Amino acid sequence: MYELCPETPADTPEVETLMDLCFAPGRTALSSYRLREGVPAVAPLCLLLRNEYGVPVGAIRYWPVRVGGKPVLLLGPVAVHPTTQGEGLGGFLMRESLNRAARMGWARVMLVGDLPYYGRFGFRKLEGVEMPPPTNPERVLGLELVPGAWTGVAGAVERETGRDVAAGIEEMRRDPPQGWRCVEVAPKGHSAG
């Protein structure tokens, strides 16, 4: 059994330690991190999965960005502790957070990653969407939460600076949608007891 909670500021040190454990040194030098600097995360979608001992075993984060002037969710990073990799926890975090994003009204999501893994969640290669260098364009993937949401959306991925989006994110941070508190979960493939 696991506990799934929205990440709080108090969780940040543990989540950063998990990210450091799961990713190569220098992860913060990647282009996606430049898009996140100084921008608040979309807090209701940043989820933390703890095991029965309270140890973080999985985390997923989202940030707002713009492509062609349109709001887009930038997914990542998603991390699963090495001792629990292969148990479906990453897939659980992906599905749960994407369902929440759709319920919040987000239309499109993007990430930089491997199509063979993320394709199973519906992601496809984005044409004409340019991440800051040095990003391999073959790894720029998108998902429509609303049919047709990526149609005609192209251009450089830019940091979100709009006051309206920042204000909306701050409001969601204070008052997350009902039912999005900590819950006990048994991801698919895990027994409840």
Steps between C-alpha positions, in 0.01 A plus 500: 500500500622849418395851595447742212513870588543829323860610556534778757790742553599291804546199269742680266827380660387135489373532142824666388698217665286245314556687170876512563499125567305420183670732252855570394700777665444827323128437441423862580712613204245354255302743286171408667634632832561841343129514417414429865731752668304761693165352394276335758416137432138398443472383860183284481669288232833458680445169675703303751466129566622369839535139609365357825806636685443855375795485261450677165507238223358705213439858396372689198502873430342740248571858396309742279665605173383660176529377142380735229335708770292204622514364856668160527588274792866399507513158665810400684690383662337176603713282725464161665741377766738237356379239749143526368564551128321250280201477735275735301528798734619737225206399282264549792634852562471581129139382468385657827659839431383512137143420612522783753639738236205423272253559786669834570436605141849477350487423127854393410809353664858470380822344621847404388539124512508162330207430267504122563424566870274806480318384187304253711338797676401656167797731446624551145786691340419869464578662165595865502534531877850614592653451842801715589827339390655256546185287476463217251181587302416127477445501877253792508167327560144619551163373615155645432272499803240663276469364145676730252674702772840481326359576153673813369703549818867545411801713579750543776418376848510805729493555873161593638502858620132589475347647813167325442655154489727572797203630699292194408779266602539682831127471565507126426793471739287651780182311419567173314197337335289295740616144551862579418632452846718209610346161423610142544537323168591159369631558145406238242700187563536572873292325761316705759629295788 
